[in-house]
Amino acid sequence: MPEMALQWQAMLVKEVRRKAIHLTGLSVPLGLIFLGREVTAGAIALVMAASLLLEAARLQGKIRLPEIRDHEETKVAGYIYYMAGSLLCVLFFSPGIAITAMLFLSLGDTVSGLAGSILKNCDVRGAAAPAGRRRIKPLPVLAAMFAACLLIGYLVSGLSGLSFPVYLAGAAAATFADGVAIIIRGRGLDDNFSIPVFSGALMSAVALILDS
C-alpha cells in the first residue's frame, strides 16, 4: 500500500507540473482581450516558429526538454499541437469563441488531467495503451472535463457573448476531443490540438444556426 501511495503521489506531482506549464496557454485569451486578433496571432506564430526549431533539436537528440511524456520521446510533443490549435482558433474563429475554446484547453484539460492522474487507464493516446482496449477515458474523468468546460463557458459568457446552447455544444465537443482517442495511421490525434479546434468549430456551427 505505501508503494502504491508513493506511485500515485509521483504521478500527481508530475501532472501538476505539466499542467502548470499548460496554464501558460491563458496568455492566448488574455492576448485576444487586450491586444486583439492580429497581434495575438503574430505572437503565437513567432513562438511556434521558435518552438519548431527547438523541437527539431530535441528529436535529433541534441537537447532534452522536461515534462515530455514517455510516448512523445520519438515524436512531436504536445506543446507544438497546443500552439497549432491556438493559432487556428485565433485566425478562424470569432474572438468570443476562440477565447472560450482556449479556456476549455488551458483550464478544462487541466481539470481532466488532474482527475486522470488518480485513475487507471486514462492514457488513451499513448503507445502504452493496451491493444484492443476501448480508447475512451473513464466516465469520472469525462464528467469532470464536461462540468469544468460548462462552468467555464458560463463564467465567461458575459465576456464572450455566447449563449448557453453554444457553449454547451463547445463543452461537449471539448469533452469528446479530450476523452475519445481519434486514431489516425495508428496514432492518436493530440488533444492539445483537437480540444480547441473541435470545440471552436462546433460552437461556430451552432452559433451560425441560431443566428440564421
C-alpha positions as a Markdown table, in Angstrom:
| # | Residue | x | y | z |
|---|---|---|---|---|
| 1 | Met | 0.0 | 0.0 | 0.0 |
| 2 | Pro | 2.7 | 2.6 | 0.8 |
| 3 | Glu | 4.4 | 1.8 | -2.5 |
| 4 | Met | 1.1 | 2.4 | -4.3 |
| 5 | Ala | 0.6 | 5.7 | -2.4 |
| 6 | Leu | 4.1 | 6.9 | -3.4 |
| 7 | Gln | 3.4 | 5.9 | -7.0 |
| 8 | Trp | 0.2 | 7.9 | -7.0 |
| 9 | Gln | 1.8 | 10.9 | -5.4 |
| 10 | Ala | 4.6 | 10.9 | -8.0 |
| 11 | Met | 2.0 | 10.7 | -10.8 |
| 12 | Leu | 0.0 | 13.6 | -9.3 |
| 13 | Val | 3.1 | 15.8 | -8.8 |
| 14 | Lys | 4.2 | 15.2 | -12.4 |
| 15 | Glu | 0.8 | 16.0 | -13.7 |
| 16 | Val | 0.6 | 19.2 | -11.6 |
| 17 | Arg | 4.0 | 20.3 | -13.1 |
| 18 | Arg | 2.8 | 19.6 | -16.6 |
| 19 | Lys | -0.5 | 21.4 | -16.1 |
| 20 | Ala | 1.3 | 24.4 | -14.6 |
| 21 | Ile | 3.1 | 24.7 | -17.9 |
| 22 | His | -0.2 | 24.0 | -19.7 |
| 23 | Leu | -1.8 | 27.1 | -18.0 |
| 24 | Thr | 0.6 | 29.4 | -19.9 |
| 25 | Gly | -2.0 | 29.0 | -22.6 |
| 26 | Leu | -4.1 | 31.5 | -20.7 |
| 27 | Ser | -1.9 | 34.1 | -22.5 |
| 28 | Val | -3.9 | 33.4 | -25.7 |
| 29 | Pro | -7.3 | 34.6 | -24.4 |
| 30 | Leu | -5.6 | 37.4 | -22.5 |
| 31 | Gly | -3.9 | 38.5 | -25.7 |
| 32 | Leu | -7.2 | 38.4 | -27.6 |
| 33 | Ile | -8.8 | 40.6 | -24.9 |
| 34 | Phe | -6.1 | 43.2 | -24.5 |
| 35 | Leu | -4.1 | 43.1 | -27.8 |
| 36 | Gly | -6.5 | 41.9 | -30.5 |
| 37 | Arg | -6.5 | 39.1 | -33.0 |
| 38 | Glu | -3.7 | 40.3 | -35.3 |
| 39 | Val | -1.1 | 40.9 | -32.6 |
| 40 | Thr | -2.0 | 37.7 | -30.7 |
| 41 | Ala | -1.8 | 35.6 | -33.9 |
| 42 | Gly | 1.5 | 37.1 | -34.8 |
| 43 | Ala | 2.9 | 36.4 | -31.3 |
| 44 | Ile | 1.8 | 32.8 | -31.5 |
| 45 | Ala | 3.3 | 32.3 | -34.9 |
| 46 | Leu | 6.6 | 33.7 | -33.8 |
| 47 | Val | 6.7 | 31.5 | -30.7 |
| 48 | Met | 5.6 | 28.5 | -32.7 |
| 49 | Ala | 8.4 | 29.0 | -35.2 |
| 50 | Ala | 11.0 | 29.1 | -32.5 |
| 51 | Ser | 9.4 | 26.1 | -30.8 |
| 52 | Leu | 9.6 | 24.1 | -34.1 |
| 53 | Leu | 13.4 | 24.7 | -34.2 |
| 54 | Leu | 13.6 | 23.6 | -30.5 |
| 55 | Glu | 11.5 | 20.5 | -31.2 |
| 56 | Ala | 13.7 | 19.6 | -34.2 |
| 57 | Ala | 16.8 | 19.8 | -32.0 |
| 58 | Arg | 15.0 | 17.6 | -29.3 |
| 59 | Leu | 14.0 | 14.9 | -31.8 |
| 60 | Gln | 17.6 | 14.8 | -33.1 |
| 61 | Gly | 18.8 | 14.2 | -29.5 |
| 62 | Lys | 20.6 | 17.5 | -29.2 |
| 63 | Ile | 18.6 | 18.7 | -26.3 |
| 64 | Arg | 16.2 | 17.3 | -23.7 |
| 65 | Leu | 13.1 | 19.1 | -22.5 |
| 66 | Pro | 11.4 | 18.5 | -19.1 |
| 67 | Glu | 7.9 | 17.1 | -18.7 |
| 68 | Ile | 7.8 | 15.3 | -22.1 |
| 69 | Arg | 5.6 | 12.3 | -21.9 |
| 70 | Asp | 7.2 | 8.9 | -22.5 |
| 71 | His | 5.2 | 8.3 | -25.7 |
| 72 | Glu | 6.3 | 11.7 | -27.0 |
| 73 | Glu | 10.1 | 10.9 | -26.8 |
| 74 | Thr | 10.3 | 10.0 | -30.5 |
| 75 | Lys | 7.5 | 12.1 | -32.0 |
| 76 | Val | 6.3 | 15.7 | -32.0 |
| 77 | Ala | 5.4 | 16.7 | -28.5 |
| 78 | Gly | 2.1 | 18.1 | -27.3 |
| 79 | Tyr | 3.2 | 21.7 | -26.9 |
| 80 | Ile | 3.6 | 22.1 | -30.7 |
| 81 | Tyr | 0.0 | 20.9 | -31.2 |
| 82 | Tyr | -1.1 | 23.3 | -28.5 |
| 83 | Met | 0.3 | 26.2 | -30.4 |
| 84 | Ala | -1.0 | 25.0 | -33.7 |
| 85 | Gly | -4.5 | 24.7 | -32.3 |
| 86 | Ser | -4.2 | 28.1 | -30.6 |
| 87 | Leu | -3.2 | 29.7 | -33.9 |
| 88 | Leu | -6.1 | 28.2 | -35.8 |
| 89 | Cys | -8.5 | 29.3 | -33.1 |
| 90 | Val | -7.3 | 32.9 | -33.2 |
| 91 | Leu | -7.3 | 33.0 | -37.0 |
| 92 | Phe | -10.5 | 31.3 | -37.9 |
| 93 | Phe | -13.0 | 31.7 | -35.0 |
| 94 | Ser | -14.6 | 34.8 | -33.6 |
| 95 | Pro | -12.9 | 36.3 | -30.6 |
| 96 | Gly | -15.6 | 35.1 | -28.2 |
| 97 | Ile | -15.4 | 31.5 | -29.5 |
| 98 | Ala | -11.6 | 31.5 | -29.6 |
| 99 | Ile | -11.4 | 32.7 | -26.0 |
| 100 | Thr | -13.8 | 30.1 | -24.8 |
| 101 | Ala | -12.2 | 27.3 | -26.8 |
| 102 | Met | -8.8 | 28.1 | -25.5 |
| 103 | Leu | -10.1 | 28.2 | -21.9 |
| 104 | Phe | -11.5 | 24.8 | -22.4 |
| 105 | Leu | -8.0 | 23.7 | -23.3 |
| 106 | Ser | -6.0 | 25.5 | -20.7 |
| 107 | Leu | -8.4 | 25.1 | -17.8 |
| 108 | Gly | -10.8 | 22.3 | -18.7 |
| 109 | Asp | -8.0 | 20.0 | -19.8 |
| 110 | Thr | -6.1 | 20.8 | -16.6 |
| 111 | Val | -9.1 | 19.6 | -14.5 |
| 112 | Ser | -9.3 | 16.5 | -16.7 |
| 113 | Gly | -5.5 | 15.8 | -16.3 |
| 114 | Leu | -5.6 | 16.1 | -12.6 |
| 115 | Ala | -8.6 | 13.9 | -12.3 |
| 116 | Gly | -7.0 | 11.3 | -14.6 |
| 117 | Ser | -3.8 | 11.3 | -12.5 |
| 118 | Ile | -5.6 | 9.4 | -9.8 |
| 119 | Leu | -7.3 | 6.8 | -12.0 |
| 120 | Lys | -6.0 | 4.0 | -14.2 |
| 121 | Asn | -6.4 | 3.6 | -18.0 |
| 122 | Cys | -6.5 | 7.4 | -18.6 |
| 123 | Asp | -3.8 | 7.4 | -21.3 |
| 124 | Val | -5.9 | 6.8 | -24.4 |
| 125 | Arg | -3.4 | 8.1 | -27.0 |
| 126 | Gly | 0.0 | 6.9 | -25.8 |
| 127 | Ala | 1.7 | 3.9 | -27.2 |
| 128 | Ala | 1.3 | 2.2 | -23.9 |
| 129 | Ala | -2.5 | 1.9 | -24.4 |
| 130 | Pro | -3.4 | -1.8 | -24.5 |
| 131 | Ala | -4.3 | -3.1 | -27.9 |
| 132 | Gly | -7.9 | -3.9 | -28.3 |
| 133 | Arg | -9.0 | -1.7 | -25.3 |
| 134 | Arg | -11.6 | 0.9 | -26.0 |
| 135 | Arg | -9.7 | 4.1 | -26.1 |
| 136 | Ile | -12.0 | 6.2 | -24.0 |
| 137 | Lys | -11.2 | 7.8 | -20.7 |
| 138 | Pro | -13.1 | 6.7 | -17.6 |
| 139 | Leu | -16.5 | 8.2 | -17.0 |
| 140 | Pro | -15.4 | 10.3 | -13.9 |
| 141 | Val | -12.7 | 12.0 | -16.0 |
| 142 | Leu | -15.2 | 12.7 | -18.8 |
| 143 | Ala | -17.7 | 14.1 | -16.3 |
| 144 | Ala | -15.0 | 16.3 | -14.7 |
| 145 | Met | -14.0 | 17.7 | -18.1 |
| 146 | Phe | -17.6 | 18.4 | -19.2 |
| 147 | Ala | -18.5 | 20.0 | -15.9 |
| 148 | Ala | -15.4 | 22.2 | -15.9 |
| 149 | Cys | -15.9 | 23.3 | -19.5 |
| 150 | Leu | -19.6 | 24.0 | -18.9 |
| 151 | Leu | -18.7 | 26.2 | -15.9 |
| 152 | Ile | -16.0 | 27.9 | -17.9 |
| 153 | Gly | -18.5 | 28.7 | -20.7 |
| 154 | Tyr | -21.0 | 30.1 | -18.2 |
| 155 | Leu | -18.4 | 32.2 | -16.3 |
| 156 | Val | -17.0 | 33.9 | -19.5 |
| 157 | Ser | -20.4 | 34.1 | -21.3 |
| 158 | Gly | -20.7 | 37.8 | -20.3 |
| 159 | Leu | -17.4 | 38.5 | -22.0 |
| 160 | Ser | -17.7 | 36.1 | -24.9 |
| 161 | Gly | -21.3 | 36.9 | -25.7 |
| 162 | Leu | -22.0 | 33.2 | -26.3 |
| 163 | Ser | -25.5 | 31.7 | -25.4 |
| 164 | Phe | -26.0 | 28.6 | -23.4 |
| 165 | Pro | -26.6 | 26.3 | -26.4 |
| 166 | Val | -23.4 | 27.5 | -28.0 |
| 167 | Tyr | -21.0 | 26.9 | -25.1 |
| 168 | Leu | -22.9 | 23.7 | -24.1 |
| 169 | Ala | -22.1 | 22.3 | -27.6 |
| 170 | Gly | -18.5 | 23.5 | -27.1 |
| 171 | Ala | -18.2 | 21.8 | -23.8 |
| 172 | Ala | -19.5 | 18.5 | -25.3 |
| 173 | Ala | -17.0 | 18.8 | -28.2 |
| 174 | Ala | -14.1 | 19.5 | -25.9 |
| 175 | Thr | -15.0 | 16.5 | -23.7 |
| 176 | Phe | -15.2 | 14.3 | -26.8 |
| 177 | Ala | -11.8 | 15.5 | -28.0 |
| 178 | Asp | -10.2 | 15.0 | -24.6 |
| 179 | Gly | -11.8 | 11.7 | -23.8 |
| 180 | Val | -12.0 | 9.7 | -27.0 |
| 181 | Ala | -8.9 | 8.9 | -28.9 |
| 182 | Ile | -9.1 | 9.6 | -32.6 |
| 183 | Ile | -6.6 | 7.3 | -34.2 |
| 184 | Ile | -5.0 | 8.3 | -37.5 |
| 185 | Arg | -2.5 | 5.9 | -39.0 |
| 186 | Gly | -2.0 | 4.2 | -35.7 |
| 187 | Arg | -1.5 | 7.4 | -33.7 |
| 188 | Gly | -4.0 | 9.3 | -31.6 |
| 189 | Leu | -4.8 | 12.9 | -32.6 |
| 190 | Asp | -3.3 | 15.1 | -29.9 |
| 191 | Asp | -6.0 | 16.6 | -27.7 |
| 192 | Asn | -4.0 | 19.9 | -27.4 |
| 193 | Phe | -5.0 | 20.4 | -31.0 |
| 194 | Ser | -8.4 | 18.7 | -31.1 |
| 195 | Ile | -9.9 | 20.3 | -28.0 |
| 196 | Pro | -9.8 | 23.9 | -29.1 |
| 197 | Val | -10.4 | 23.2 | -32.8 |
| 198 | Phe | -13.3 | 20.8 | -32.3 |
| 199 | Ser | -15.0 | 22.9 | -29.7 |
| 200 | Gly | -14.4 | 26.1 | -31.7 |
| 201 | Ala | -15.8 | 24.6 | -34.9 |
| 202 | Leu | -18.9 | 23.2 | -33.2 |
| 203 | Met | -19.6 | 26.4 | -31.4 |
| 204 | Ser | -19.2 | 28.4 | -34.6 |
| 205 | Ala | -21.6 | 26.0 | -36.3 |
| 206 | Val | -24.2 | 26.2 | -33.6 |
| 207 | Ala | -23.9 | 30.0 | -33.4 |
| 208 | Leu | -24.4 | 30.2 | -37.1 |
| 209 | Ile | -27.5 | 28.0 | -37.0 |
| 210 | Leu | -29.0 | 30.0 | -34.1 |
| 211 | Asp | -28.4 | 33.3 | -35.9 |
| 212 | Ser | -29.9 | 32.2 | -39.2 |
